Amino acid sequence: TKSLNNFKKHILTPNKEKKIDIFLHSWKTHEMTEKKLLELYKPLKYIYEDKILFDKDKKWNYFYSRWNSTSKVLNLVFQEEKKYDYIMLCRFDLVFHKNIVFNFDNSYFYCSHWVDASKEAQKNGLLDYWFISNNNNMKIFSTIFDELNNYRKVESENYIKSNHTICKHHLVKKNLSDKIKYVMVEIIDFNLERFLNNNWDGWKKTWYNEKKMKHLSIF
């Protein structure tokens, strides 16, 4: 519930002068949750469907499920005749600590800094909680599910081992890696709702110096 209201506070309200359409895809969970999502977001189009077993391998079933959902919600967007200046793709359980106003250069493919990850992880992967880009870039990104079988063939290579690495690999293969622009920092600028009740103040002090990270938070 907190994340639902938070999205309205930090994304919808700051952009109230703009025409924003919302699209949802979700695997069926709880009827009341689904109803609340529709009441709050009033999506232009949405899909609720039963979970699909894509693969007997638990890890790859998770990968297929994640990127199938991504592709489906983006395909809802592309069914519209108009082209959107900005498309924001994000999880339902995100809580933002700052406003995002859509008035920045949309030619980039925006994602957040992954500063608590190893240098190797940052090189080969992305923190995949949210992405923002233009219509054309997102249309290219939406093909990620269709490419998963090809990417699975190189799973033995060190960088295909998580959703973080799959999305980075996809952007590289689709010639979008030069468009990647890192903005905002987890914990400082946004977080997952389930982490809010934990002792993140101490964790943040361990990983981040907020003054040093402040310049990373801007678009």
Disulfide bonds with the S-S distance in Angstrom:
none
